[in-house]
């Protein structure tokens, strides 16, 4: 703690600015990590349980009612609501075939759900890719600042060089400490989002087939 305080006191405005930037990146990344971990874990659990409860219901109204107490992250309900959404008359959408209308509504709803699940991924990717270079810049600037201070004293020794340079290298370690959790979380969450996407696409496809009925499916194949 004393070395960090000494490094802060000896640093200039740029060095302190880099340290504050790394701190903000770290705080932002960890907030997103905890938030997305909570959201995606609930979404994965509710997606499995909710889809099973949905297909066990007797009709669409009962299936939607069953989802109200299960789908906490609203990953299935928007798709179900989009399937039952009425089409306004005298619109281009109304001119399309009912099968095409249903497909478009399900696709748009699926994209909205996936966009919510992917929220925060850009921040994690940005922190993971930028923070090492920010830390490296802080190290270079700290070494430069330390060398300028040593040269101003007019004498150079290993004791005078080792301390300031070693403290400057802390910035590189800080940049890596910020980047590594962000990159790992980005990869883990990306895999979880991909799993949710596959399940949601399958659910939307099955829902479309159930609403259209076997007769409509045969006409489409013909």
Secondary structure as a PSIPRED ss2 file (coil, helix, strand):
# PSIPRED VFORMAT (PSIPRED V4.0)

   1 X C   1.000  0.000  0.000
   2 X H   0.000  1.000  0.000
   3 X H   0.000  1.000  0.000
   4 X H   0.000  1.000  0.000
   5 X H   0.000  1.000  0.000
   6 X H   0.000  1.000  0.000
   7 X H   0.000  1.000  0.000
   8 X H   0.000  1.000  0.000
   9 X H   0.000  1.000  0.000
  10 X H   0.000  1.000  0.000
  11 X C   1.000  0.000  0.000
  12 X C   1.000  0.000  0.000
  13 X H   0.000  1.000  0.000
  14 X H   0.000  1.000  0.000
  15 X H   0.000  1.000  0.000
  16 X H   0.000  1.000  0.000
  17 X H   0.000  1.000  0.000
  18 X H   0.000  1.000  0.000
  19 X H   0.000  1.000  0.000
  20 X H   0.000  1.000  0.000
  21 X H   0.000  1.000  0.000
  22 X H   0.000  1.000  0.000
  23 X H   0.000  1.000  0.000
  24 X H   0.000  1.000  0.000
  25 X H   0.000  1.000  0.000
  26 X H   0.000  1.000  0.000
  27 X H   0.000  1.000  0.000
  28 X H   0.000  1.000  0.000
  29 X H   0.000  1.000  0.000
  30 X H   0.000  1.000  0.000
  31 X H   0.000  1.000  0.000
  32 X H   0.000  1.000  0.000
  33 X H   0.000  1.000  0.000
  34 X H   0.000  1.000  0.000
  35 X H   0.000  1.000  0.000
  36 X H   0.000  1.000  0.000
  37 X H   0.000  1.000  0.000
  38 X H   0.000  1.000  0.000
  39 X H   0.000  1.000  0.000
  40 X H   0.000  1.000  0.000
  41 X H   0.000  1.000  0.000
  42 X H   0.000  1.000  0.000
  43 X H   0.000  1.000  0.000
  44 X H   0.000  1.000  0.000
  45 X H   0.000  1.000  0.000
  46 X H   0.000  1.000  0.000
  47 X H   0.000  1.000  0.000
  48 X H   0.000  1.000  0.000
  49 X H   0.000  1.000  0.000
  50 X H   0.000  1.000  0.000
  51 X H   0.000  1.000  0.000
  52 X H   0.000  1.000  0.000
  53 X H   0.000  1.000  0.000
  54 X H   0.000  1.000  0.000
  55 X H   0.000  1.000  0.000
  56 X H   0.000  1.000  0.000
  57 X C   1.000  0.000  0.000
  58 X C   1.000  0.000  0.000
  59 X C   1.000  0.000  0.000
  60 X H   0.000  1.000  0.000
  61 X H   0.000  1.000  0.000
  62 X H   0.000  1.000  0.000
  63 X H   0.000  1.000  0.000
  64 X H   0.000  1.000  0.000
  65 X H   0.000  1.000  0.000
  66 X H   0.000  1.000  0.000
  67 X H   0.000  1.000  0.000
  68 X H   0.000  1.000  0.000
  69 X C   1.000  0.000  0.000
  70 X C   1.000  0.000  0.000
  71 X C   1.000  0.000  0.000
  72 X C   1.000  0.000  0.000
  73 X C   1.000  0.000  0.000
  74 X C   1.000  0.000  0.000
  75 X C   1.000  0.000  0.000
  76 X C   1.000  0.000  0.000
  77 X H   0.000  1.000  0.000
  78 X H   0.000  1.000  0.000
  79 X H   0.000  1.000  0.000
  80 X H   0.000  1.000  0.000
  81 X H   0.000  1.000  0.000
  82 X H   0.000  1.000  0.000
  83 X H   0.000  1.000  0.000
  84 X C   1.000  0.000  0.000
  85 X C   1.000  0.000  0.000
  86 X C   1.000  0.000  0.000
  87 X C   1.000  0.000  0.000
  88 X C   1.000  0.000  0.000
  89 X C   1.000  0.000  0.000
  90 X C   1.000  0.000  0.000
  91 X C   1.000  0.000  0.000
  92 X H   0.000  1.000  0.000
  93 X H   0.000  1.000  0.000
  94 X H   0.000  1.000  0.000
  95 X H   0.000  1.000  0.000
  96 X C   1.000  0.000  0.000
  97 X C   1.000  0.000  0.000
  98 X H   0.000  1.000  0.000
  99 X H   0.000  1.000  0.000
 100 X H   0.000  1.000  0.000
 101 X H   0.000  1.000  0.000
 102 X H   0.000  1.000  0.000
 103 X H   0.000  1.000  0.000
 104 X H   0.000  1.000  0.000
 105 X H   0.000  1.000  0.000
 106 X H   0.000  1.000  0.000
 107 X H   0.000  1.000  0.000
 108 X H   0.000  1.000  0.000
 109 X H   0.000  1.000  0.000
 110 X H   0.000  1.000  0.000
 111 X H   0.000  1.000  0.000
 112 X H   0.000  1.000  0.000
 113 X H   0.000  1.000  0.000
 114 X H   0.000  1.000  0.000
 115 X H   0.000  1.000  0.000
 116 X H   0.000  1.000  0.000
 117 X H   0.000  1.000  0.000
 118 X C   1.000  0.000  0.000
 119 X C   1.000  0.000  0.000
 120 X C   1.000  0.000  0.000
 121 X H   0.000  1.000  0.000
 122 X H   0.000  1.000  0.000
 123 X H   0.000  1.000  0.000
 124 X H   0.000  1.000  0.000
 125 X H   0.000  1.000  0.000
 126 X H   0.000  1.000  0.000
 127 X H   0.000  1.000  0.000
 128 X H   0.000  1.000  0.000
 129 X H   0.000  1.000  0.000
 130 X H   0.000  1.000  0.000
 131 X H   0.000  1.000  0.000
 132 X H   0.000  1.000  0.000
 133 X H   0.000  1.000  0.000
 134 X H   0.000  1.000  0.000
 135 X H   0.000  1.000  0.000
 136 X H   0.000  1.000  0.000
 137 X H   0.000  1.000  0.000
 138 X H   0.000  1.000  0.000
 139 X H   0.000  1.000  0.000
 140 X H   0.000  1.000  0.000
 141 X H   0.000  1.000  0.000
 142 X H   0.000  1.000  0.000
 143 X H   0.000  1.000  0.000
 144 X H   0.000  1.000  0.000
 145 X H   0.000  1.000  0.000
 146 X H   0.000  1.000  0.000
 147 X H   0.000  1.000  0.000
 148 X H   0.000  1.000  0.000
 149 X H   0.000  1.000  0.000
 150 X H   0.000  1.000  0.000
 151 X H   0.000  1.000  0.000
 152 X H   0.000  1.000  0.000
 153 X H   0.000  1.000  0.000
 154 X C   1.000  0.000  0.000
 155 X C   1.000  0.000  0.000
 156 X C   1.000  0.000  0.000
 157 X C   1.000  0.000  0.000
 158 X H   0.000  1.000  0.000
 159 X H   0.000  1.000  0.000
 160 X H   0.000  1.000  0.000
 161 X H   0.000  1.000  0.000
 162 X H   0.000  1.000  0.000
 163 X H   0.000  1.000  0.000
 164 X H   0.000  1.000  0.000
 165 X H   0.000  1.000  0.000
 166 X H   0.000  1.000  0.000
 167 X H   0.000  1.000  0.000
 168 X H   0.000  1.000  0.000
 169 X C   1.000  0.000  0.000
 170 X H   0.000  1.000  0.000
 171 X H   0.000  1.000  0.000
 172 X H   0.000  1.000  0.000
 173 X H   0.000  1.000  0.000
 174 X H   0.000  1.000  0.000
 175 X H   0.000  1.000  0.000
 176 X H   0.000  1.000  0.000
 177 X H   0.000  1.000  0.000
 178 X H   0.000  1.000  0.000
 179 X H   0.000  1.000  0.000
 180 X H   0.000  1.000  0.000
 181 X H   0.000  1.000  0.000
 182 X H   0.000  1.000  0.000
 183 X H   0.000  1.000  0.000
 184 X H   0.000  1.000  0.000
 185 X H   0.000  1.000  0.000
 186 X H   0.000  1.000  0.000
 187 X H   0.000  1.000  0.000
 188 X H   0.000  1.000  0.000
 189 X H   0.000  1.000  0.000
 190 X H   0.000  1.000  0.000
 191 X H   0.000  1.000  0.000
 192 X H   0.000  1.000  0.000
 193 X H   0.000  1.000  0.000
 194 X H   0.000  1.000  0.000
 195 X H   0.000  1.000  0.000
 196 X H   0.000  1.000  0.000
 197 X H   0.000  1.000  0.000
 198 X H   0.000  1.000  0.000
 199 X H   0.000  1.000  0.000
 200 X H   0.000  1.000  0.000
 201 X H   0.000  1.000  0.000
 202 X H   0.000  1.000  0.000
 203 X H   0.000  1.000  0.000
 204 X H   0.000  1.000  0.000
 205 X H   0.000  1.000  0.000
 206 X H   0.000  1.000  0.000
 207 X H   0.000  1.000  0.000
 208 X H   0.000  1.000  0.000
 209 X H   0.000  1.000  0.000
 210 X H   0.000  1.000  0.000
 211 X H   0.000  1.000  0.000
 212 X H   0.000  1.000  0.000
 213 X H   0.000  1.000  0.000
 214 X H   0.000  1.000  0.000
 215 X H   0.000  1.000  0.000
 216 X H   0.000  1.000  0.000
 217 X H   0.000  1.000  0.000
 218 X H   0.000  1.000  0.000
 219 X H   0.000  1.000  0.000
 220 X H   0.000  1.000  0.000
 221 X H   0.000  1.000  0.000
 222 X C   1.000  0.000  0.000
